[in-house]
Amino acid sequence: MTAVQQPPLPPPEVVAPGAAATELKARGFRRPIAPTQARSTPAFLRQWNVILLALVAAFAVVGSIASLVMRAASETTADNTAPALIGIQDLFASVAEANTAATAAFLATSATGTEDRVNRNLYQDAIRRAAEQTEEVSAIIGSDEAAHEALKQISVSLNVYSGQIEAANVANSNDLPEADEQLRDALRVVKDDVGDAVATVTARGQSQLETERTTGRILTWVAIALGVVTLVALLRVQAGLLNRTNRILNPLLVLATVLVATVVGYLVVGPLARGRALDDASTGGYDAIATTSLIQTSAFDLQSQLSLKLLEGGDAELEPLFAEVSADIEALADGADSAREEAAAEALRIRWERYETAARQIDATAERGNRDRAVELFQGEGLSTFNGLNTAVESVLSDNRSQFIAGVSEAADAVGTTPFLTIILPVLAALAILLAIQRRLGEYR
């Protein structure tokens, strides 16, 4: 039997690898996942599940602590530090008013032998108001021991001062020789003891304000850094899943990424807005308040020295005080940042010029030895122009007080909701991560 010879087979067709892959993809075939890669995907998911949840938890804890600390500091500034800084200036203004009225009443009694009831009542109202303001500031100043000690000193000094004023008035009514000396002692108590204590409380308040401005800053930066690391980890997981499953997006992981990014954004924007508000409150409000307090201090010192000259117990040179008040008023006018503040500063300048003219005239009259005429001028032009100056100072304080309080309130509002966001949104992100990874793990069971 003869074997049938088969024709030779044609050579196999050579197909380019890329073309074959394209043809298979066109027919709906997908590149199979390598067995080792498929087996490693659950381990990959479990590992990153732990890492992501740990990062989100750390981010939530540090972020919420930082935001709570910032909010607490902002609320303290708005409720305690800022009102205390303003209150201590109001207290000093009341003391200045009481001192001026008491001196005017004393000099009137010396000149006429009759008590000046108008100035006497002004003194009593002002000294009572100063005592009440001391208690108010003490209640809101916080736990600063140095500030509380200074406020105690003010309370004690006001009691000593009012006692010496009463003793001076009694001695003056009975033409006793120690009357002038007792009034001089009262004026020195206010100038030295009360003035120094007010300066201490003001300095402590300013230091506390600066501390509160920076409170929580380091924690916030740590929280932001953790948030950025968490975002990078989330992107890494999504890139790994894309490589293993060829699925471009995982909606729940995308949602977690958006939630974490939102919290990071709030941790950046909130403190920045808070800082800007506090800067505006300081430069536009409190700096002017501090300058105004210097004007009050210098004007009060000037009035006290003038009173001592009339009592023949003072020999201070008044020219430096005139220069100090003028310079401070110019600085206040230069720092005015609104039409209203410019108008208030101009009104203060006019009031100061009137008082300066009257004070110089009183000083010159006293220098010439005409004490009775100097006392008459002090009780007339001197007292009215000083009260006008004090009223103008209060007007400037009122404008800047409003701006300062508005600024610190805005700063508190800027971080008011951040603690809730730093807790709620990371929790939602953690739930989204957990659900997303559990779903993917279910595909391999």
PyMOL commands that set and color helices and strands:
alter all, ss='L'
color gray80, all
select helices_A, chain A and resi 17-26+35-112+117-140+145-173+179-214+217-245+251-310+319-334+339-367+371-414+418-442
alter helices_A, ss='H'
color red, helices_A
deselect
rebuild
show_as cartoon
